[in-house]
Amino acid sequence: MTIPADRLSHPAVRDLVTAINGHDEQAFFAALAPGATMSDDGSDRDLREWCEREIFATRGHMDVQSEADGGLSLVANYRNDTWEEMRTHWRFTIEDGKVSRFETGQA
């Protein structure tokens, strides 16, 4: 059973996942703190380039399976048009109510 994005515990994470699943690039970047960073499978990436390639150009979607650490850690089945579906983990850092960093990778 998945957790709907609007039921996620942490509001900043909820906003980001909702934007991803709604393919709303403007809302996604509005949910990020200035200078936000990210990593994929342990390697830092250019956030805008990675998000364009892995989320927006390929219709990325998260089906959240579980959350922990007050909603700052998720396990989700993530799919896009390039990689199809895979089990992933997501860890979020929040500053001033916005996501300042996320780390993702295969779970």
N, C-alpha and C positions, 0 to 999 in steps of 0.2 A: 504494500500500500504506500502510495506517495503522499507527501505533505504538500498541499497546494501553496503556491508562492505567497498568497495573501494570508496564510496561517503561520508563516515563519516567525520565530520569536523576536529576532532583532530587527528593528525598523530599517536600518541602513542596508542590511543584507536583503531584507524583503524587497526594498526598492530596487536593488541591483538585479535580483533574480527576476522580478516582475518585468523589468526593462529588457533583460535578455530574452525571456520567453515571449514578450510582446514585440520583439525585433525593433525596439524603440531606442535608436542610437542616441538621440538627444537626451532622453530620460536616463540612459545608462551613464553618460558622461556627467550629467547633473548630479548623480548619486555618488560621484567620486570627489575626494578632496583634491585641491590643487596639488600638482606634483605626484599624484598617486603612482604606485609602481605595482608590478606583478611578476610572478615567476610561474613557469610551466615545467613540471617534472624536475624541479630543483634548479633550473637555469633562469636567471632574470631575462626578461624579454622587453622589447619596446611595446608598451601597453597599447598604444593606438594601432600600430601595425598588427599586433597579435589579435586584438579584438576585431579588427576589420576582417582578417583572414579566417579566424576560428569561430567568430560569432555572427557578424552581420552579413558578410558576403555568402556565408554557407548556412544560414538559417539555424543557428545554434539554439538548443533548447535543453533545459535542465528539468529532470524529474527527480525531485529531492526525496531520498529514501529515509534519511535520518539527520538529526541535528544534535549538536552537543556544545558544551562550553557557552551556554547562554545564547545559542544561535550563531556563534562565530565560527563554527566548524560544521561543515555539511558533507554528507556522502550523497552523491547524485548519479543517476544514469544520465550522461550527457551525450547528446547526438547532434550531428550537423551533416550537411550534404557531402562533406569530404570523408570523414572518418566513420560515419554511421554512428552506432551507439557503443559507449564504453562506460564502465563504472569509474567514477572519479571522486576525488576528495577536494574540498575547497576550504581554505582557512582565511579568515578576514581580520584585518586590523582596522579599527575605527578611530578617527580623530574628528572631534567637533561634529559628531553625528553623520559623518560621511566615511565611505570606504577609502582608506589611505593606502592600503596594500591588500592584494589577494594572492594567494598561492594555490595553484591547482596542479593536478597530476592524476595519473591512473591510480586507482585504489586497489 
